[in-house]
Amino acid sequence: MSSESETASQLSDKSVAPVRRSMWGKRLLLMAVVLAVILKPADWLLGVLADTQRRHLLRLEPDVAVPHQSAEFDYVFHTNSLGFRGRELTEAKPDGHRRLVVLGDSFVAGVGVSDDAVFTERLADDLAEKRIDVVNLGRAGTSTVREVTLFRDVGRRFGPDVVLLMYYLGNDLAEILEEETDAELARWKPTGTLRQFAHLWCPNIYLELAMQKRRSRASETHQPRPESDVVAWIRSEAQSGGVDAGLAEKRYRGLPDNIRSLAESGQLPGYRYLQACLDPDRFRNSLDPDDQFVKTAWQRTRTHLELLRSLVESSGGTLMLAVIPDASQVSEDALAFNRKLGFVVDDGWLERPGRTFQLVSQWAEETGVGLLDLRPVLRDTDEPSFFVQDGHCTPAGHLAIARAIETWPRLRKRLDDSSAGGAQ
């Protein structure tokens, strides 16, 4: 081939290359457009079929069986078709039946005990002969903010005669500042331009992936992990929560060797030492807060308590309160363990109820809402009522709660009055 021919061939190849790149660019752009167009209706259909928005708001996992294991318990956590603990019930209340709906956090969900040991299940068995149905609407990690949503969206459909809110002194006042209202969630956007675009275009797919990621992370905290993974997790959670990651890591590394061994072997629930590393004042702010914390947290709590009372009464029911103490108010061993974890604790909590209890009691008295104090009940059990390391109630604790609720005169009178008045 002549030099002229070779030069012409090279020039031809060079001129074709930009054309090919342009064609591939157009094809990729077309594929992206087609994919985006297809994803939008698919995202809508997913939201309808999977009820994504509501599931993300309520954070419920229907019909699951999740093994829960630690150094203190080993059981399977089952949920019903609504994502709660307990037996299936029809929404329509049978003639002659009365309904007791129980709201609360992980204590109502029964973290730490098997299905049949949860106090609502014990109550359901004991009250069945009286045709009183017990509906468990406990969700782990909830606060008064989301309990209002749970009752509005789920609880009132069961036609409750009494709604019993189980208020946990150990973290409800702290979590009221951490959990967003429906209006606040509606304004939520993920961080980062790409994530915001993905959420805007396909919100249901985005939320489904987020929920899957949350489930994966939750399961990881119950598995054995090397120190490096535990530290990386703590630093990541600290950064997400606006906490100094270096300080959080320092707190973890400062824990006693036996506690870090429990954490890394998966025998200590992750949230226990994570909270201590991120917020050592958590129990103090929840049980016995100072004026500044009360100013921000109690008004938000009071607002949602009053909103819940209004919703319950508009549904034809009566709101009542039962106050669950923290283990640090009942058990010297539990208080000492919380101190080892790095929490700020006070030995006086074993004797005095704390400021939060006084605020809740005062609100109940002012509004005429019945209140059951479970502190003496859980202090006087024959067997320990709380797991020392985990902090939740033991089967003995759940049994004591069930008996106290069942024999509470004010609750019994209200349910009896409902029976006399006929089915609603």
C-alpha positions in Angstrom: 0.0 0.0 0.0 1.3 3.4 -0.9 2.0 6.1 1.7 -0.9 8.1 0.3 -3.3 5.2 0.8 -2.1 4.7 4.4 -2.5 8.3 5.1 -6.1 8.3 3.7 -6.9 5.2 5.8 -5.6 6.8 9.0 -7.6 10.0 8.3 -10.7 7.9 7.6 -10.3 6.0 10.9 -9.9 9.3 12.8 -13.0 10.8 11.3 -15.1 7.7 12.0 -14.1 7.5 15.7 -15.9 10.7 16.8 -19.0 9.5 14.9 -18.9 6.2 16.7 -18.5 7.9 20.1 -21.4 10.2 19.2 -23.6 7.3 18.3 -22.8 5.5 21.5 -23.4 8.7 23.5 -26.8 9.0 21.9 -27.7 5.3 22.5 -26.7 5.7 26.2 -28.8 8.8 26.5 -31.7 7.1 24.9 -31.3 4.1 27.2 -31.2 6.4 30.2 -34.4 8.2 29.0 -36.2 4.9 28.4 -35.1 3.6 31.8 -36.3 6.8 33.6 -39.6 6.7 31.8 -40.1 3.0 32.7 -39.1 3.5 36.3 -41.6 6.2 37.1 -44.8 4.1 36.6 -43.0 1.1 38.1 -42.2 3.2 41.2 -45.8 4.2 41.4 -47.0 0.6 41.2 -44.5 -0.5 43.8 -45.8 2.2 46.2 -49.4 1.0 45.7 -48.7 -2.7 46.0 -46.1 -2.5 48.8 -47.7 0.4 50.7 -44.2 1.9 50.8 -44.8 5.3 52.2 -46.9 4.1 55.1 -44.4 1.3 55.9 -41.6 3.7 55.9 -43.5 6.1 58.1 -44.5 3.5 60.6 -41.4 1.3 60.3 -43.3 -2.0 60.6 -42.3 -5.4 59.2 -45.4 -7.7 58.7 -45.2 -11.4 59.0 -41.5 -11.8 60.0 -39.7 -14.2 62.3 -36.5 -12.6 63.5 -34.1 -14.5 65.9 -33.1 -12.4 68.8 -30.1 -13.6 70.8 -27.8 -12.0 73.4 -26.0 -13.1 76.5 -29.4 -12.9 78.4 -32.0 -14.2 76.0 -32.6 -16.4 72.9 -36.0 -16.3 71.2 -37.7 -15.6 67.9 -39.5 -12.3 67.4 -42.7 -12.9 65.4 -45.0 -10.2 63.9 -48.5 -10.4 62.6 -49.9 -9.2 59.3 -49.8 -5.6 60.5 -46.2 -5.8 61.7 -47.0 -5.9 65.5 -46.5 -8.5 68.1 -49.6 -10.5 69.1 -52.5 -12.4 67.7 -54.5 -11.5 64.6 -57.8 -9.6 65.2 -60.4 -8.4 62.8 -60.8 -4.6 62.7 -64.5 -4.8 63.2 -65.3 -5.4 66.9 -67.6 -8.4 67.4 -70.9 -7.7 69.2 -70.6 -7.7 72.9 -66.8 -7.4 72.8 -64.7 -4.6 74.3 -61.3 -3.5 73.0 -58.1 -2.5 74.9 -55.5 -1.0 72.5 -52.0 -0.8 73.9 -49.5 1.7 72.5 -45.8 2.0 73.3 -42.3 1.2 72.3 -40.1 -1.9 72.6 -41.5 -2.7 76.0 -44.9 -3.2 74.4 -43.4 -4.9 71.4 -41.8 -7.3 73.9 -38.1 -7.1 73.0 -36.3 -9.7 75.1 -39.1 -12.3 75.5 -41.0 -14.9 73.5 -44.4 -14.2 71.9 -46.4 -15.9 74.7 -44.5 -14.0 77.4 -45.4 -10.5 76.3 -47.7 -8.8 78.8 -50.3 -8.0 76.2 -50.5 -11.7 75.2 -50.9 -12.7 78.9 -53.6 -10.1 79.2 -55.3 -11.4 76.1 -55.4 -14.9 77.5 -56.7 -13.7 80.9 -59.4 -11.4 79.5 -60.7 -13.6 76.7 -63.4 -15.1 78.9 -64.7 -11.6 79.5 -64.8 -10.9 75.8 -62.1 -8.2 76.0 -59.8 -8.1 73.1 -56.2 -6.8 73.6 -54.6 -5.1 70.6 -50.8 -4.7 70.7 -49.5 -1.7 68.8 -46.0 -1.6 70.3 -43.2 -0.6 68.0 -39.6 -0.7 68.9 -37.8 2.7 68.8 -41.0 4.8 68.9 -41.9 7.9 70.9 -45.1 9.8 71.6 -44.8 11.5 68.2 -45.2 8.2 66.3 -47.6 6.7 68.8 -50.0 9.4 67.7 -49.6 8.3 64.1 -49.9 4.6 65.0 -53.2 5.2 66.7 -54.5 7.5 64.0 -53.6 5.2 61.1 -54.1 1.8 62.8 -55.4 1.8 66.4 -58.7 3.6 66.0 -59.8 1.2 63.2 -60.2 -1.5 66.0 -62.9 0.5 67.8 -61.1 0.8 71.2 -62.9 1.3 74.4 -59.7 2.0 76.2 -56.3 3.1 74.8 -53.5 2.4 77.2 -50.3 4.3 76.5 -47.2 2.7 78.1 -44.9 5.6 78.8 -41.2 4.5 79.3 -39.3 6.8 81.5 -35.9 5.5 80.3 -36.0 7.2 76.9 -39.4 8.6 75.8 -38.5 12.1 76.7 -35.2 11.9 74.8 -36.7 10.2 71.7 -39.4 12.8 71.4 -36.7 15.1 70.1 -35.2 12.5 67.8 -38.4 11.3 66.0 -39.9 13.5 63.3 -43.5 14.4 63.1 -45.5 13.6 59.9 -45.1 17.2 58.8 -41.4 17.2 59.4 -41.0 13.9 57.5 -42.9 15.4 54.6 -40.2 18.0 54.2 -37.3 15.5 54.6 -34.8 15.2 51.7 -31.7 12.9 51.5 -28.3 14.5 51.5 -26.5 14.9 48.2 -27.7 16.0 44.8 -27.8 12.5 43.2 -29.7 11.0 46.2 -32.2 13.9 46.1 -32.8 13.4 42.4 -33.3 9.6 42.9 -35.7 10.3 45.8 -37.6 12.9 43.8 -38.0 10.7 40.7 -38.6 7.3 42.3 -39.4 7.9 46.0 -40.8 4.4 46.6 -37.9 2.6 45.1 -35.6 4.8 47.1 -37.4 4.2 50.4 -37.6 0.4 49.8 -33.8 0.4 49.4 -33.4 2.5 52.5 -35.6 0.1 54.5 -33.6 -2.9 53.2 -30.4 -1.1 54.2 -31.8 -0.4 57.7 -32.7 -4.1 58.1 -29.3 -5.2 57.1 -27.6 -2.8 59.5 -29.9 -3.9 62.3 -29.1 -7.5 61.8 -25.3 -6.8 61.7 -25.4 -5.3 65.2 -26.4 -8.7 66.5 -23.6 -10.6 64.8 -20.0 -11.1 65.9 -17.8 -8.3 64.4 -14.2 -7.3 64.7 -13.3 -4.2 66.7 -12.6 -2.3 63.5 -16.2 -2.9 62.2 -17.7 -1.9 65.5 -15.7 1.3 65.6 -16.5 2.1 62.0 -20.2 1.7 62.7 -20.0 3.9 65.8 -18.2 6.6 63.9 -20.7 6.5 61.0 -23.7 6.7 63.4 -22.0 9.6 65.2 -21.4 11.6 62.0 -25.1 11.0 61.0 -26.2 12.3 64.3 -24.0 15.3 64.4 -21.8 13.9 67.2 -18.0 14.1 67.3 -16.9 10.8 65.7 -13.5 10.9 67.4 -15.1 11.4 70.8 -17.6 8.6 70.2 -14.8 6.3 69.3 -12.8 7.3 72.4 -15.8 6.5 74.6 -16.0 3.0 73.1 -12.4 2.3 73.5 -12.6 3.4 77.1 -15.2 0.8 77.9 -14.1 -2.1 80.2 -12.6 -5.1 78.2 -15.5 -7.4 79.2 -18.1 -5.0 77.8 -16.2 -4.5 74.5 -15.9 -8.3 74.3 -19.7 -8.7 74.7 -20.2 -6.0 72.0 -17.8 -7.5 69.5 -19.2 -11.0 70.0 -22.8 -9.8 69.3 -23.9 -10.7 72.8 -24.7 -7.1 73.8 -27.4 -5.3 71.7 -25.7 -2.7 69.6 -28.0 0.2 70.5 -27.0 -0.1 74.2 -23.3 0.8 73.8 -24.0 3.0 70.7 -26.2 5.3 72.8 -23.6 5.4 75.6 -20.9 6.4 73.1 -23.1 9.0 71.3 -25.1 10.5 74.3 -23.9 9.6 77.8 -26.5 12.0 79.3 -29.4 10.1 77.6 -30.8 8.5 80.8 -30.4 11.7 82.9 -32.2 13.7 80.2 -35.0 11.2 80.1 -35.4 10.5 83.8 -34.4 13.6 85.6 -33.8 16.4 83.0 -32.7 20.0 83.7 -34.8 23.1 82.9 -33.3 23.5 79.4 -34.1 19.9 78.3 -37.5 20.1 79.8 -38.2 23.3 77.9 -37.6 21.7 74.6 -38.7 18.1 75.2 -41.7 18.4 77.5 -43.7 20.9 75.4 -43.3 18.6 72.4 -44.4 15.6 74.6 -47.4 17.5 76.1 -48.6 18.6 72.6 -48.6 15.0 71.4 -50.2 13.6 74.6 -53.0 16.0 74.2 -53.3 15.2 70.5 -53.5 11.5 71.3 -56.1 12.1 73.9 -58.2 14.1 71.5 -57.9 11.4 68.8 -58.9 8.6 71.3 -61.9 10.5 72.6 -63.1 11.4 69.1 -63.0 7.7 68.4 -65.2 6.9 71.4 -62.5 5.6 73.6 -60.7 6.6 76.8 -57.0 7.3 77.1 -55.1 5.9 80.1 -51.4 5.9 81.0 -49.1 3.3 82.5 -45.6 4.5 83.4 -42.7 2.0 83.0 -39.6 2.8 85.0 -36.1 2.4 83.7 -34.2 -0.6 85.0 -31.9 1.9 86.8 -34.9 2.9 89.0 -35.5 -0.7 90.0 -32.3 -2.7 90.0 -28.9 -1.7 91.6 -27.2 -4.1 89.2 -28.8 -2.5 86.1 -27.8 1.0 87.4 -24.2 -0.2 87.9 -24.1 -1.7 84.4 -25.3 1.5 82.9 -22.6 3.3 84.7 -20.0 0.9 83.3 -21.4 1.5 79.8 -20.5 5.2 80.3 -24.0 6.6 81.0 -24.3 9.4 83.5 -26.5 7.9 86.3 -27.6 8.8 89.8 -27.9 6.4 92.7 -30.9 8.4 93.9 -33.0 7.1 91.0 -33.5 3.9 93.0 -35.5 6.0 95.5 -37.1 8.9 93.7 -39.3 8.9 90.7 -37.5 11.7 88.8 -38.7 14.9 87.2 -40.2 13.3 84.1 -42.5 11.1 86.1 -43.7 14.2 88.0 -44.4 16.0 84.7 -46.4 13.0 83.3 -48.3 12.6 86.5 -49.2 16.3 86.7 -50.4 16.2 83.1 -52.6 13.1 83.8 -54.0 14.8 86.9 -54.8 18.0 85.1 -56.5 16.2 82.2 -58.3 13.5 84.2 -56.3 10.7 82.4 -55.9 7.6 84.6 -52.3 6.8 85.5 -50.8 3.5 86.7 -47.3 3.7 88.3 -45.5 0.4 87.5 -42.4 1.3 89.5 -43.4 -0.4 92.8 -44.9 -3.3 90.8 -41.6 -4.0 89.0 -39.5 -3.5 92.1 -41.3 -6.1 94.2 -41.1 -9.1 91.8 -39.8 -12.4 93.2 -37.5 -12.8 90.1 -35.6 -9.9 88.4 -38.0 -7.8 86.4 -35.4 -6.4 84.0 -32.5 -7.8 82.1 -29.4 -6.1 83.5 -27.4 -5.7 80.3 -30.3 -5.3 77.8 -32.5 -3.1 79.9 -35.8 -4.6 78.8 -38.3 -6.5 81.0 -37.8 -10.2 81.7 -40.7 -12.7 81.5 -41.2 -12.0 85.2 -41.5 -8.3 84.5 -44.0 -8.8 81.8 -46.1 -11.0 84.1 -46.0 -8.4 86.8 -47.2 -5.7 84.3 -50.0 -7.9 83.0 -51.3 -8.6 86.6 -51.1 -4.9 87.5 -53.1 -3.8 84.4 -55.7 -6.5 84.8 -56.3 -5.6 88.4 -56.2 -1.8 88.0 -59.6 -0.7 89.3 -59.9 2.3 87.0 -59.3 0.3 83.9 -61.6 -2.5 85.0 -64.4 0.1 85.7 -64.0 1.7 82.3 -64.2 -1.6 80.5 -67.2 -2.7 82.6 -68.9 0.6 81.8 -68.3 -0.1 78.1 -69.9 -3.5 78.5 -72.9 -2.0 80.2 -73.3 0.6 77.4 -73.3 -2.1 74.7 -71.1 -2.6 71.8 -69.9 0.5 70.0 
